[in-house]
Each structure stands twice: as structure tokens, then as C-alpha cells.
Amino acid sequence: MEHRQNVRHQVDFTVALRCRGRNLPDCRARNISLDGMLVETQEDLPKNALVEIEFNLLVEDSQERRRVLATVIHHQNGTGFMFIEELRLYPFRSLAGLIESV
């Protein structure tokens, strides 16, 4: 049983990942919530690894490049990331804008 606090929204956009000094460009986000996202990657990243996720968000009619820190939580139908606690509220307005634009 899933215990999600926020609704996931289906998306399809490019994200760049950085994990342990390695860049993984051109990954595809498949869903997003205020807590995290599911991303298609070419390789599995280590569970619990700290990852920097970079992507564009629509903010007041313009695209802004954002970076958030997340941890790898699963490898089911893609790689599941949970945003780091301190940053959950930071992207709230931007994520809401992205979710509404999909």
C-alpha cells in the first residue's frame, strides 16, 4: 500500500541528474509531486544515493532552470526520487506552475 502525502501528476519533460560526480543528462520525468518524482534513467542509481535533479519550470510565464536535491527511493517503472525535506517547500510555487501547465 502506498502512503503518499501529495498527488502525483503525469508529466513528460527532460531532467538532468548528477550523482556521485557523474552527469546523467536527458533523462525523462514521468510523474511529479511536491514530494518527489519518477524518472526514466538509462541505469539504476544506488538506492539512498543523494542526487541533484535539474529541470525547467514555468514561473510567471517564463522558464526557470531549477535544481533540487533528492534521494533514490526505488527502481519500479523508473527511478523514484524523494526531495530532501528542507527543499520540499522551496519549489512549491514553481512545481504548482509546472503541474498546472501539463
GUBA-511102 format. One record per atom (N, C-alpha, C): residue number from 0; residue in one letter; atom name; x negated, z negated, y. Coordinates in pm, 1 decimal, decimal comma. Layout:
N
[rec NUM "a" "CA" [X Z Y]]
...
//
This chain:
102
[rec 0 "m" "N" [-83,8 0,0 -117,1]]
[rec 0 "m" "CA" [0,0 0,0 0,0]]
[rec 0 "m" "C" [-88,9 0,0 124,4]]
[rec 1 "e" "N" [-53,4 80,3 223,3]]
[rec 1 "e" "CA" [-129,9 87,4 347,1]]
[rec 1 "e" "C" [-80,4 -18,9 444,3]]
[rec 2 "h" "N" [-172,2 -71,4 523,3]]
[rec 2 "h" "CA" [-138,8 -173,6 622,0]]
[rec 2 "h" "C" [-186,7 -128,2 759,0]]
[rec 3 "r" "N" [-130,6 -20,6 806,6]]
[rec 3 "r" "CA" [-172,8 35,5 934,8]]
[rec 3 "r" "C" [-95,1 -29,4 1048,5]]
[rec 4 "q" "N" [-166,0 -50,3 1160,1]]
[rec 4 "q" "CA" [-101,8 -106,0 1278,0]]
[rec 4 "q" "C" [-53,0 1,9 1372,7]]
[rec 5 "n" "N" [-111,9 120,6 1362,4]]
[rec 5 "n" "CA" [-75,6 229,7 1453,2]]
[rec 5 "n" "C" [-43,8 355,5 1373,4]]
[rec 6 "v" "N" [43,0 436,0 1427,8]]
[rec 6 "v" "CA" [87,2 558,8 1363,3]]
[rec 6 "v" "C" [-23,2 663,7 1368,9]]
[rec 7 "r" "N" [-43,0 734,2 1257,6]]
[rec 7 "r" "CA" [-137,3 845,8 1254,9]]
[rec 7 "r" "C" [-65,7 971,4 1302,8]]
[rec 8 "h" "N" [-138,4 1054,7 1376,5]]
[rec 8 "h" "CA" [-85,3 1180,8 1426,1]]
[rec 8 "h" "C" [-172,0 1293,3 1372,8]]
[rec 9 "q" "N" [-108,9 1396,5 1318,3]]
[rec 9 "q" "CA" [-182,2 1511,2 1264,7]]
[rec 9 "q" "C" [-246,0 1588,4 1379,9]]
[rec 10 "v" "N" [-372,7 1624,1 1363,4]]
[rec 10 "v" "CA" [-447,3 1697,6 1465,2]]
[rec 10 "v" "C" [-536,0 1800,8 1396,8]]
[rec 11 "d" "N" [-595,7 1885,9 1474,6]]
[rec 11 "d" "CA" [-693,2 1982,5 1424,3]]
[rec 11 "d" "C" [-786,4 2017,5 1539,2]]
[rec 12 "f" "N" [-896,2 1943,2 1551,3]]
[rec 12 "f" "CA" [-994,7 1971,7 1654,6]]
[rec 12 "f" "C" [-1133,7 1935,6 1602,8]]
[rec 13 "t" "N" [-1234,1 1988,4 1670,2]]
[rec 13 "t" "CA" [-1373,1 1969,8 1630,0]]
[rec 13 "t" "C" [-1427,2 1837,1 1681,3]]
[rec 14 "v" "N" [-1501,7 1769,0 1594,3]]
[rec 14 "v" "CA" [-1573,2 1648,1 1634,2]]
[rec 14 "v" "C" [-1718,3 1661,4 1588,6]]
[rec 15 "a" "N" [-1806,7 1595,5 1660,0]]
[rec 15 "a" "CA" [-1947,7 1588,3 1619,7]]
[rec 15 "a" "C" [-1975,2 1444,5 1577,8]]
[rec 16 "l" "N" [-2044,6 1428,8 1467,1]]
[rec 16 "l" "CA" [-2077,1 1296,0 1416,1]]
[rec 16 "l" "C" [-2227,9 1274,7 1422,8]]
[rec 17 "r" "N" [-2266,8 1149,2 1444,6]]
[rec 17 "r" "CA" [-2407,6 1111,8 1439,1]]
[rec 17 "r" "C" [-2415,4 983,3 1357,8]]
[rec 18 "c" "N" [-2492,8 990,3 1249,3]]
[rec 18 "c" "CA" [-2504,2 876,6 1158,8]]
[rec 18 "c" "C" [-2649,3 862,5 1115,3]]
[rec 19 "r" "N" [-2706,2 746,5 1138,9]]
[rec 19 "r" "CA" [-2844,1 717,7 1096,8]]
[rec 19 "r" "C" [-2942,9 822,7 1145,7]]
[rec 20 "g" "N" [-2928,2 865,2 1271,2]]
[rec 20 "g" "CA" [-3019,6 960,2 1331,3]]
[rec 20 "g" "C" [-2995,1 1105,6 1296,4]]
[rec 21 "r" "N" [-2894,5 1133,4 1215,7]]
[rec 21 "r" "CA" [-2862,7 1271,3 1176,5]]
[rec 21 "r" "C" [-2736,9 1316,9 1249,2]]
[rec 22 "n" "N" [-2738,5 1442,6 1293,6]]
[rec 22 "n" "CA" [-2621,8 1504,2 1355,8]]
[rec 22 "n" "C" [-2543,8 1583,0 1253,4]]
[rec 23 "l" "N" [-2412,5 1568,4 1254,4]]
[rec 23 "l" "CA" [-2322,9 1646,7 1171,0]]
[rec 23 "l" "C" [-2223,1 1714,4 1264,7]]
[rec 24 "p" "N" [-2257,7 1831,6 1318,4]]
[rec 24 "p" "CA" [-2169,3 1899,0 1413,5]]
[rec 24 "p" "C" [-2055,9 1971,9 1341,5]]
[rec 25 "d" "N" [-1957,4 2011,9 1417,2]]
[rec 25 "d" "CA" [-1849,7 2099,5 1369,4]]
[rec 25 "d" "C" [-1769,4 2043,0 1253,8]]
[rec 26 "c" "N" [-1745,0 1913,9 1254,4]]
[rec 26 "c" "CA" [-1652,0 1854,1 1158,7]]
[rec 26 "c" "C" [-1511,6 1866,9 1218,2]]
[rec 27 "r" "N" [-1408,4 1855,9 1134,5]]
[rec 27 "r" "CA" [-1271,0 1873,6 1180,8]]
[rec 27 "r" "C" [-1192,6 1743,9 1167,8]]
[rec 28 "a" "N" [-1136,5 1697,8 1279,6]]
[rec 28 "a" "CA" [-1045,9 1583,1 1275,9]]
[rec 28 "a" "C" [-912,3 1630,2 1221,5]]
[rec 29 "r" "N" [-854,0 1552,1 1130,6]]
[rec 29 "r" "CA" [-725,5 1588,9 1069,1]]
[rec 29 "r" "C" [-612,1 1495,8 1107,7]]
[rec 30 "n" "N" [-643,5 1369,7 1137,1]]
[rec 30 "n" "CA" [-542,3 1282,8 1196,2]]
[rec 30 "n" "C" [-612,8 1176,5 1278,5]]
[rec 31 "i" "N" [-537,5 1116,9 1369,9]]
[rec 31 "i" "CA" [-595,1 1019,2 1461,6]]
[rec 31 "i" "C" [-490,1 914,6 1495,5]]
[rec 32 "s" "N" [-537,5 793,2 1519,5]]
[rec 32 "s" "CA" [-453,4 685,5 1569,9]]
[rec 32 "s" "C" [-537,9 606,3 1667,4]]
[rec 33 "l" "N" [-481,9 501,0 1722,1]]
[rec 33 "l" "CA" [-559,9 418,3 1813,3]]
[rec 33 "l" "C" [-665,4 337,4 1738,9]]
[rec 34 "d" "N" [-653,8 327,6 1606,2]]
[rec 34 "d" "CA" [-749,1 250,8 1525,9]]
[rec 34 "d" "C" [-859,3 334,7 1464,0]]
[rec 35 "g" "N" [-838,4 464,1 1446,6]]
[rec 35 "g" "CA" [-938,9 544,7 1379,2]]
[rec 35 "g" "C" [-895,0 688,1 1360,6]]
[rec 36 "m" "N" [-969,7 759,7 1273,2]]
[rec 36 "m" "CA" [-936,0 899,5 1247,2]]
[rec 36 "m" "C" [-983,5 940,6 1109,1]]
[rec 37 "l" "N" [-924,6 1048,0 1059,7]]
[rec 37 "l" "CA" [-965,1 1111,0 934,5]]
[rec 37 "l" "C" [-1032,2 1242,1 970,3]]
[rec 38 "v" "N" [-1152,8 1264,5 914,1]]
[rec 38 "v" "CA" [-1233,9 1380,5 949,8]]
[rec 38 "v" "C" [-1278,8 1451,9 822,9]]
[rec 39 "e" "N" [-1270,6 1584,0 823,9]]
[rec 39 "e" "CA" [-1328,6 1664,3 715,6]]
[rec 39 "e" "C" [-1477,6 1678,7 743,4]]
[rec 40 "t" "N" [-1559,8 1638,0 648,3]]
[rec 40 "t" "CA" [-1704,8 1648,7 661,0]]
[rec 40 "t" "C" [-1759,0 1727,8 543,1]]
[rec 41 "q" "N" [-1877,0 1784,1 560,1]]
[rec 41 "q" "CA" [-1940,7 1860,5 452,2]]
[rec 41 "q" "C" [-2005,8 1768,9 350,0]]
[rec 42 "e" "N" [-2027,9 1644,4 387,1]]
[rec 42 "e" "CA" [-2090,7 1549,0 295,7]]
[rec 42 "e" "C" [-2031,4 1411,7 318,9]]
[rec 43 "d" "N" [-2035,7 1328,6 214,7]]
[rec 43 "d" "CA" [-1987,4 1192,1 228,6]]
[rec 43 "d" "C" [-2092,0 1107,5 299,5]]
[rec 44 "l" "N" [-2047,5 1032,5 397,0]]
[rec 44 "l" "CA" [-2134,3 938,1 465,3]]
[rec 44 "l" "C" [-2123,2 803,3 393,9]]
[rec 45 "p" "N" [-2227,0 721,3 402,0]]
[rec 45 "p" "CA" [-2222,4 592,0 332,3]]
[rec 45 "p" "C" [-2108,3 504,5 383,1]]
[rec 46 "k" "N" [-2039,1 442,0 290,4]]
[rec 46 "k" "CA" [-1930,9 351,4 328,1]]
[rec 46 "k" "C" [-1988,4 238,1 412,8]]
[rec 47 "n" "N" [-1914,8 199,5 515,2]]
[rec 47 "n" "CA" [-1952,0 95,0 611,8]]
[rec 47 "n" "C" [-2061,2 137,8 709,5]]
[rec 48 "a" "N" [-2104,6 263,6 703,0]]
[rec 48 "a" "CA" [-2207,0 311,7 796,8]]
[rec 48 "a" "C" [-2149,9 317,1 938,0]]
[rec 49 "l" "N" [-2234,3 287,1 1034,6]]
[rec 49 "l" "CA" [-2198,3 299,1 1174,9]]
[rec 49 "l" "C" [-2217,2 443,9 1217,3]]
[rec 50 "v" "N" [-2114,5 502,1 1277,9]]
[rec 50 "v" "CA" [-2114,9 644,3 1314,6]]
[rec 50 "v" "C" [-2069,0 659,0 1458,2]]
[rec 51 "e" "N" [-2136,1 747,9 1531,2]]
[rec 51 "e" "CA" [-2090,9 784,6 1664,7]]
[rec 51 "e" "C" [-2008,6 912,3 1650,2]]
[rec 52 "i" "N" [-1887,5 910,3 1703,0]]
[rec 52 "i" "CA" [-1798,2 1026,0 1697,2]]
[rec 52 "i" "C" [-1781,5 1078,3 1839,4]]
[rec 53 "e" "N" [-1803,0 1208,5 1856,3]]
[rec 53 "e" "CA" [-1791,9 1269,3 1988,4]]
[rec 53 "e" "C" [-1687,3 1380,6 1982,2]]
[rec 54 "f" "N" [-1597,3 1380,7 2080,3]]
[rec 54 "f" "CA" [-1491,9 1481,9 2083,1]]
[rec 54 "f" "C" [-1434,3 1492,6 2223,0]]
[rec 55 "n" "N" [-1361,1 1601,1 2249,0]]
[rec 55 "n" "CA" [-1297,0 1624,2 2377,8]]
[rec 55 "n" "C" [-1158,2 1563,2 2379,4]]
[rec 56 "l" "N" [-1122,8 1503,1 2492,3]]
[rec 56 "l" "CA" [-988,5 1450,3 2513,0]]
[rec 56 "l" "C" [-930,6 1508,1 2640,5]]
[rec 57 "l" "N" [-801,8 1529,1 2639,4]]
[rec 57 "l" "CA" [-731,9 1574,5 2758,6]]
[rec 57 "l" "C" [-697,6 1451,7 2843,0]]
[rec 58 "v" "N" [-754,7 1446,9 2963,2]]
[rec 58 "v" "CA" [-730,9 1334,8 3054,0]]
[rec 58 "v" "C" [-689,7 1392,4 3188,6]]
[rec 59 "e" "N" [-565,1 1366,1 3224,8]]
[rec 59 "e" "CA" [-511,9 1413,7 3352,9]]
[rec 59 "e" "C" [-543,6 1561,1 3375,1]]
[rec 60 "d" "N" [-504,0 1644,5 3283,9]]
[rec 60 "d" "CA" [-515,2 1790,4 3290,9]]
[rec 60 "d" "C" [-657,9 1845,1 3284,9]]
[rec 61 "s" "N" [-753,4 1764,8 3241,4]]
[rec 61 "s" "CA" [-889,0 1816,5 3223,2]]
[rec 61 "s" "C" [-948,0 1760,9 3093,0]]
[rec 62 "q" "N" [-1040,0 1836,5 3036,3]]
[rec 62 "q" "CA" [-1106,6 1794,8 2912,8]]
[rec 62 "q" "C" [-1222,9 1702,9 2946,2]]
[rec 63 "e" "N" [-1230,5 1590,7 2877,3]]
[rec 63 "e" "CA" [-1342,6 1499,0 2892,7]]
[rec 63 "e" "C" [-1405,9 1476,2 2756,6]]
[rec 64 "r" "N" [-1537,9 1478,1 2752,7]]
[rec 64 "r" "CA" [-1611,1 1452,5 2628,8]]
[rec 64 "r" "C" [-1622,8 1301,5 2612,4]]
[rec 65 "r" "N" [-1580,1 1249,9 2496,8]]
[rec 65 "r" "CA" [-1582,4 1106,1 2470,8]]
[rec 65 "r" "C" [-1663,4 1075,4 2346,7]]
[rec 66 "r" "N" [-1725,3 959,6 2347,7]]
[rec 66 "r" "CA" [-1797,8 908,1 2231,8]]
[rec 66 "r" "C" [-1740,8 771,5 2197,0]]
[rec 67 "v" "N" [-1714,5 751,8 2070,1]]
[rec 67 "v" "CA" [-1668,8 621,2 2022,6]]
[rec 67 "v" "C" [-1750,3 584,5 1899,4]]
[rec 68 "l" "N" [-1770,7 454,5 1879,9]]
[rec 68 "l" "CA" [-1836,8 406,6 1759,7]]
[rec 68 "l" "C" [-1732,4 371,1 1655,7]]
[rec 69 "a" "N" [-1764,4 401,7 1531,6]]
[rec 69 "a" "CA" [-1671,5 375,5 1422,2]]
[rec 69 "a" "C" [-1750,5 342,9 1296,5]]
[rec 70 "t" "N" [-1680,0 290,0 1196,7]]
[rec 70 "t" "CA" [-1741,2 267,4 1066,1]]
[rec 70 "t" "C" [-1667,0 350,1 962,4]]
[rec 71 "v" "N" [-1738,9 393,8 860,9]]
[rec 71 "v" "CA" [-1679,7 468,1 749,5]]
[rec 71 "v" "C" [-1605,0 368,7 662,1]]
[rec 72 "i" "N" [-1476,6 396,1 636,3]]
[rec 72 "i" "CA" [-1399,3 303,0 553,8]]
[rec 72 "i" "C" [-1352,9 362,3 421,4]]
[rec 73 "h" "N" [-1345,1 495,6 410,5]]
[rec 73 "h" "CA" [-1306,2 555,2 281,8]]
[rec 73 "h" "C" [-1341,9 702,7 276,8]]
[rec 74 "h" "N" [-1331,2 757,9 156,7]]
[rec 74 "h" "CA" [-1353,7 901,0 133,0]]
[rec 74 "h" "C" [-1236,4 955,4 51,8]]
[rec 75 "q" "N" [-1119,1 955,1 108,1]]
[rec 75 "q" "CA" [-999,6 1004,8 41,4]]
[rec 75 "q" "C" [-940,1 1116,2 126,6]]
[rec 76 "n" "N" [-942,2 1239,2 75,7]]
[rec 76 "n" "CA" [-893,4 1355,3 151,1]]
[rec 76 "n" "C" [-968,9 1373,8 282,1]]
[rec 77 "g" "N" [-1094,3 1336,8 285,1]]
[rec 77 "g" "CA" [-1178,4 1342,4 403,6]]
[rec 77 "g" "C" [-1247,6 1208,9 420,6]]
[rec 78 "t" "N" [-1313,4 1191,8 533,0]]
[rec 78 "t" "CA" [-1381,3 1065,4 562,1]]
[rec 78 "t" "C" [-1298,3 987,9 662,4]]
[rec 79 "g" "N" [-1260,9 865,8 625,5]]
[rec 79 "g" "CA" [-1181,9 781,0 713,5]]
[rec 79 "g" "C" [-1271,4 692,3 797,1]]
[rec 80 "f" "N" [-1246,8 691,3 927,1]]
[rec 80 "f" "CA" [-1324,4 609,9 1020,2]]
[rec 80 "f" "C" [-1233,4 509,3 1088,8]]
[rec 81 "m" "N" [-1283,7 387,7 1106,6]]
[rec 81 "m" "CA" [-1214,0 287,0 1184,8]]
[rec 81 "m" "C" [-1295,4 262,4 1310,8]]
[rec 82 "f" "N" [-1230,7 273,5 1426,2]]
[rec 82 "f" "CA" [-1300,2 249,8 1551,4]]
[rec 82 "f" "C" [-1342,8 103,8 1558,7]]
[rec 83 "i" "N" [-1458,6 78,7 1618,9]]
[rec 83 "i" "CA" [-1511,3 -56,5 1633,3]]
[rec 83 "i" "C" [-1417,6 -136,9 1723,6]]
[rec 84 "e" "N" [-1395,8 -261,4 1687,0]]
[rec 84 "e" "CA" [-1297,8 -347,2 1753,5]]
[rec 84 "e" "C" [-1306,6 -344,3 1905,6]]
[rec 85 "e" "N" [-1426,2 -359,5 1959,3]]
[rec 85 "e" "CA" [-1439,5 -366,7 2104,4]]
[rec 85 "e" "C" [-1395,6 -238,4 2173,3]]
[rec 86 "l" "N" [-1396,8 -128,3 2101,9]]
[rec 86 "l" "CA" [-1366,0 0,6 2163,5]]
[rec 86 "l" "C" [-1223,5 46,5 2138,1]]
[rec 87 "r" "N" [-1145,4 -28,5 2066,5]]
[rec 87 "r" "CA" [-1010,1 16,3 2035,1]]
[rec 87 "r" "C" [-925,4 40,1 2158,9]]
[rec 88 "l" "N" [-936,9 -45,2 2257,8]]
[rec 88 "l" "CA" [-854,9 -27,3 2377,4]]
[rec 88 "l" "C" [-918,0 66,6 2478,5]]
[rec 89 "y" "N" [-1049,2 84,9 2471,6]]
[rec 89 "y" "CA" [-1119,2 171,9 2566,9]]
[rec 89 "y" "C" [-1060,8 312,9 2571,2]]
[rec 90 "p" "N" [-1039,5 379,1 2455,9]]
[rec 90 "p" "CA" [-990,2 517,1 2463,6]]
[rec 90 "p" "C" [-837,6 528,4 2464,4]]
[rec 91 "f" "N" [-765,8 417,4 2484,5]]
[rec 91 "f" "CA" [-621,0 418,9 2468,1]]
[rec 91 "f" "C" [-552,1 526,8 2549,6]]
[rec 92 "r" "N" [-578,4 532,7 2679,8]]
[rec 92 "r" "CA" [-511,0 633,7 2762,8]]
[rec 92 "r" "C" [-549,6 774,2 2721,3]]
[rec 93 "s" "N" [-676,3 795,0 2693,5]]
[rec 93 "s" "CA" [-721,9 927,8 2654,4]]
[rec 93 "s" "C" [-665,1 969,3 2519,2]]
[rec 94 "l" "N" [-664,1 876,8 2424,2]]
[rec 94 "l" "CA" [-608,4 908,7 2292,4]]
[rec 94 "l" "C" [-458,8 937,5 2304,5]]
[rec 95 "a" "N" [-391,1 860,8 2386,5]]
[rec 95 "a" "CA" [-248,7 887,6 2406,0]]
[rec 95 "a" "C" [-228,0 1026,9 2463,0]]
[rec 96 "g" "N" [-314,0 1068,0 2555,5]]
[rec 96 "g" "CA" [-305,9 1203,5 2611,3]]
[rec 96 "g" "C" [-331,6 1308,6 2507,5]]
[rec 97 "l" "N" [-431,0 1286,1 2422,2]]
[rec 97 "l" "CA" [-461,8 1382,4 2315,0]]
[rec 97 "l" "C" [-344,8 1392,2 2218,2]]
[rec 98 "i" "N" [-294,3 1278,3 2176,2]]
[rec 98 "i" "CA" [-185,4 1276,3 2078,8]]
[rec 98 "i" "C" [-62,3 1346,7 2135,3]]
[rec 99 "e" "N" [-32,3 1325,4 2262,8]]
[rec 99 "e" "CA" [84,0 1389,5 2323,5]]
[rec 99 "e" "C" [65,0 1539,4 2339,6]]
[rec 100 "s" "N" [-60,8 1585,3 2348,6]]
[rec 100 "s" "CA" [-84,8 1728,5 2368,8]]
[rec 100 "s" "C" [-81,5 1808,4 2239,6]]
[rec 101 "v" "N" [-73,2 1740,7 2125,7]]
[rec 101 "v" "CA" [-75,0 1809,1 1995,8]]
[rec 101 "v" "C" [64,6 1853,0 1958,7]]
//
